[in-house]
């Protein structure tokens, strides 16, 4: 039994949002909304597993949005949110059943680590707890367009997610309320006689319902991540006899190879250094010394993932990268698209934020003499500031 699972509910059609795809798959500042919601829990120290509930009709969109995250097979949802949560809980019961579960709407991608922690810790004393925001605006009850009366806002809260419970209790509550058409899991728990506590939520933990919300969320991300840093990396490897060259995560058949302790992927090495440099975290050699036999022949994707993990641990994200390869051969053009796709996968970002370029040195210098290949990379990172 695992300690705490996060159940991300993403089975809705998002009809109020409009558009050709459901809102959870729309891009938000370079990343699908669903992916942002997942990463908030996947990178959190109090969460042991993440399970997503989706609509069968959206499987292709889901696979693209979550590529490279290593998630368990998604659970197929039902006709209503309540049905989808129950099916998700039943799926968890059949697999790695958790002691605790946090249920979160995929359409709340700005959930922060502090709120997740606060809701989780509330379960040490409570049967259930939800993130919520106290109402601060004066409330009016209307009769058409006329005010009928003013509602006392004392003790009124807006319910957010995540909503967290002891697993067996909330599963039993959902099974007991099938068809009740309740709008959130706290209501399910209340109907089953469970007490649920209110935990102060981050005010930015908004639910995206319409396109205006998406614009607001993008502005909030820009405000919250105002510490913008740029790092530069440069790397060179010698060409020696071989049968293929690794560049930017792509194996290119060739009569030479790059010499190095790992797979000598000069593009990924330069990019790793750029990311580490933007954090002030040294260079690739400090983290993976070439004298260490553990890294002999190692896929350079490992180095990139390490750097990405460091960025996530510090609460930031990678906004854009630009890699320039300097060589006479092999020709980069036929492989550029594959390189962009692979880097995007490794960095957990959309390909539109990845640039791969190539240039020759007009037969000048060691690259011009085809003695080696060089790469330069620039990475832009954003952190809370």
N, C-alpha and C positions, 0 to 999 in steps of 0.2 A: 504494500500500500504506500503510495506517495503521500506527501504531506499536504500540498496545496496545488490544485490545478486551476488554470484559467480557461474558461469556456467563452470563446468569442462568437457571438451570434451575428451571422452575416448572410442569412437566408432570405432577407426581404427583397422585394422588387424595387423599392424606392420610388413609387409612383408619383409622389408629390414633388420629387426632385426633377422628374422629366428626363429627357435625353434617351439615347439609344442603349445605354448600359446602366445598371443599378449604381446608385451613388457610391457605394463602398468600393467600387473599382475605378472611380474617377481619380485623376492625378491631383495631388495636393503637394505643391512645392517640390516636385520631382519624384514623388513616390505615391503609389496607390493608397487611398485612405485606409483600406483594410490592412495593408502591410504596415503602416504606421501604428495602427492599433495593436497588431500582433507583436511588433518589436518592443512596444512598451512593456509587455508582460514577459516576452521571451528573454529579455535582457535584465529582468528584475530578480534580485537574489532570493526573494521569498516565494517565487513561483517555480515549481518543479516540472510542470508540463503545461503545454498549450494545445488546446483542441479547438478546432474551428467547425462551426455548423454552417452549411451552405445550401443553396438550392441546386438540385441536379442540373437545372438548365444553365447554370453559371459555371460549370466545371472548368471550361477552357479559360475563362476569365480568372478563376481562382488559381489555376496552375501557373498562369503568367504572373499574377500578383505576388505569389508566395515562392517563386522559383529560388532555389538555393537555401531556403530556411530550414530544411530538414524536418518538417512537421510530420506528424502522424496523418494517416489518411483522413480526409475530412468526413464528417458525419452529415448525412442528408437530412435537411430540416422538413418541417411540415407546413400546413396551410397558414398557421398563425405563429406569432412570435412565441406564445406560450407552448404550442406544440413543438416548435423547434428546440426550445430550451429543454423540454422533457426528453426529447429524442437524443439531444446532446448528453444529458445526464445519464441516460440509459446506456449510451455508447461508452461513456467513461466507466460505468459500472462493470461492463463486460471486459474492459481492458485493464489499464493500470488505475484501479479504483483509488481515488484520493480520500484523505480524511476531511479536507476542506475544499471548497470550490468558490471561485470568484467568477461571476457571470458579467460579461461586459458587451455592450453594443458596439459593433464594428464601426458605426457612424460617429463614435466619439474618439477621434484619433489624437486629440491633444491631452489625453490622460497622462498625468505626470507620476513619477516614481514616488513622490512623497504621499500623494493621495492613496496609491496602491498600498503602500506600507501602513498608513493609518487605518485603512479598512481591514487589512489583514490582521493587525495587532488587536483590533477591537474584538475579533473572534476568540481571543484568549479568555475573555470574560463573558462574551455575549453569544446567543444562539444565532444571531444574524446581524449584519451591519451593512449600511449602504452609504455611498458618497452622496451628499446632498448639499444644497445651497439655500441658505435662509432668504426668504423673500424680503426685498427692500423697497420695492415700488408699492405705492398705494393701489389697491385693487378696487375696481368698480364693477358692479353687476349691471348689465345693460338690458334695456327693453327696446329692441331695435337699435336705433342710433342715440337713444336717450338714456341718461344715467337713471337707474332705478334705485340703487343704494350703494353704500360703501361697505366693503368687507373688511373686517378686522384681520390684519395680516399677522398678528401675534401668533407665534408658534407654527407658522406656515413655512414649508420648505419645498424647494424643487428637487425632485428625485433624480439623481444622476446614476451612472454606473461607473465602477463595478459595484455589484451587490454580492455580498459574500455570506456563506452559510456553512454549517456542518453538513457534509455531503449527504449522509443517509436521511437527515431530516428534510432537506429541501427536495430530494428526490421523492420521498413519500408524500410531501405536500403537493408536488406537481401531479403525481399520480392520482391523488385524491380530488384534484380540482380540474380534471380534464373537461374541456368544453365550457369552462366558466368565463372565458374571454376577459381575463385579467390583464392589465397593461404592463405590469412589471413583476419581478420575482418577489419583491417585498410584499406586494398585495397577495401573492400566492401564500407566502409564509404567514401573513396576518390571518388569512382565512383558515389556516391550519392551526391557529392558536399560538404561533411562535412570536416571541418578542423580538423586535428588530430595532437596533440603535441607529442614530443618525451621526455620521462622521462628516466634518466640514470638508467640502470638496473644493478643489481649485476652481475659481470662477471661470477660468478659460476652458474648463472641461465641457465644452459645448457639444451639442448634438447637431450634426449636419443634416438638414432637412431639405433645404432649397439651395439654388445656385448662389444666392446672396450669402448664405452661411459659409459656403466654400471660399468665397472671396474674403470673408472676415477671418476664417481660419488661417488662410494664407498670410494675411496681415499680422495676425497674432504670432505665427511662426517667425515671421521676419523680425517682430519686436522682441520675442523671447530669445532669439538666437542672434543678438546684435553684435556678438564678439566674432568678427570675421577674421580668419587667419589664412595665410597663404604659405605653402611650403614648396621648395624646389628640390628635385633629386636628379642626380647624374650618375650614370654607370657605364662601364666599358668592359667588354669581354673579348678575348682573343679567339679567332677562328682557327680550328684545327680539323684534320680529316675526320669525317663522320658521315651520318646518313640523314640527319634532320636537325633543324634549328628551332628552339622554343622562343617565341616572341609574343609577348602580351597574352600568354596563356594558350597559344595556338602552336601546334607542332607542324612545321613546314618541311616537307621532304627536300633534301638538299645534299650535295656531295661534301658538305662541311658541317661542323657543329660548333657551338660556342663552348669554350673551355671554362670550367668553374667547379666549385665544390658541390653546389646544388645542381639544378638543371640549367643554370647560367642564363635564365631568362632576363636579358638585360632590360627589357621594357618594364616587367613587373618589379625588378629590383629598384629601378629609378623611381617608380611610382610609390613603392613602399617607403623609400627614403623621403619622398615629398610629403607623404602623410605624416610620418614620424617627425619630420622637420617642422611642420605646421603646429605640432603639439609641443615642440621643444623637447622631444623624447629621444634625441640621439639619432643614430643611423642603424641600418640593417645589420652591420657587423657587430654592434653592441648587443643586439638582441639575439642574433644567430651567428656566433663566431665561426669563421671558416675552419678554425682549428678543431672544432667539435665534430666528431664522426657522426653524430646524430643527424646532421644536416647534409651528409654526403648523398648526392643524387636526389635530394628532396625537391618535390614539386613546389615551385615558387608561389603557388596559390596559398600555401600554408603561411608564408610571410605576410602576404596581403591580408589574409583573414585575421592574423594576429594584430595588425595595425588597425583594421576596422573595429575589432573588439575593443581595443584601447580607446578609440574615439567614442564608442557607445558607452563604455564605463565612465567616461568623463562627461557624459550627458550631451555630446555633440553629434553632428552628422556631416557627411561629406557632400558638399554641394555641387562640385564640378571638378573634373580632372582633364588634363591635356597632356598627351604623350607624343613626343617627336622621336622617331627612329632615324638614325643616320647610318646609311649603308648603301653600297652599290648593288649588292645582291644578298638575299633574294628580293624579288620585286614584292612590295608590300600591298599594292593595290588590290590584287585578287583576294587577299586575306583580311583586308581592313574591317569589313563588316563582322566577320567572325571574332576579330580581336575586340572590337567595340562591345559586342554581345557578351564575351567572356569577362571583360573587365566590369561591365555593368552587373553581371551576376555576382562577382566576387565582392563588389562594393555595395551591393544591395540597393541599387539605384536604377533609374530608367536610362536606356541607351542615349537619349537625347542630351544627357549631361556628361557624356564621355566623348572625348575627341582623341583620335589616333591619326597622326600625320607621319609622313616619311619624306626624307630629303637625301640627296647625295651630296658629296663635298667636291663635285666636279673633278673627281680622280685625284684630289689633293689629300695629303696626310694619310694616316694609317687606315682610315675607313676607305679612302679613295684607292689605296693599294690592296684593298680587301684583306687586310691583316686582322681586322676586328670589326665589331659593330658597337656603336654608342647609342645611348638613349638619354633624353632629357624629359623630365615630367614636372608638371606644376599641379598642385592640389589645393583646392579652396575648401576650407572647413568652417563650420559655424558652431559656436558654443553659446550657452546662455550668458548673457552679459547685461 
